[in-house]
């Protein structure tokens, strides 16, 4: 049985429309979660809202929303004032344009949703829109209102259905220049890059999420199970951190050896040695010519 729909409405492509339902494509239900408890009684703790200055507990009828203008200074916004600026949902996903999928910057991708036809009568129109998108190999961009907020949603075919992914707005992204502009351009040799390329080749694979393992989640479940059964938890000894590698070239060579690339590492080492010898030989030849002249 399919889970309850998160949103229901109409998907429109010009004059073609069909009822659809949105379902969250991700879930955190299986993740291990902890609650704060009273160590003495074992009871769960409840949080209470407290005035940051007076320390008094604030009751629900005293709570309000405020926007911080400057440190410690807030302007209060009344519920009805907030409602006045909320966008009324017309429960319609109106496709505005189609763009090549490779033009969508992955930093903008936010929350994924499965989009399915809502009812048997919607299947034909839904299939027409889906298959037309498959033929064009493009992603649809549309607007949708979720939880009183307007979002841009990117829609693309996924199996028999559609995948809709809400997109972040430009103001939600940080400028990469703040983090990358100070990165220096060091002088690295061609041999280093070639060695690194060979390391990449030894780790070449295909994207297969079924191989992803959440070791921390597995360890948490084992910890809880062991503790609940009354067994002693043995704390592991801290491992010493390896010393920093001084030579980048040595690190690259050792990485290849560790991945069964001894022959490749040796060949690159020989190539590097030959290159150094050739350079020295050229310098000696030039020196002799100058001397003869």
FENGI-V534572 format. One record per helix or strand of 2 or more residues. SS is the DSSP state (H for helix, E for strand). FROM is the first residue (numbers start at 0). TO is the last residue. If there is no record, write none. Layout:
BEGIN
ss=SS from=FROM to=TO
ss=SS from=FROM to=TO
END
This chain:
BEGIN
ss=E from=6 to=12
ss=E from=15 to=23
ss=H from=59 to=61
ss=E from=64 to=69
ss=E from=72 to=76
ss=H from=78 to=84
ss=E from=91 to=99
ss=H from=100 to=102
ss=H from=105 to=107
ss=E from=108 to=116
ss=H from=119 to=135
ss=E from=137 to=145
ss=E from=148 to=157
ss=E from=160 to=166
ss=H from=169 to=171
ss=H from=176 to=179
ss=H from=189 to=201
ss=H from=208 to=210
ss=H from=214 to=227
ss=H from=247 to=257
ss=H from=261 to=291
END
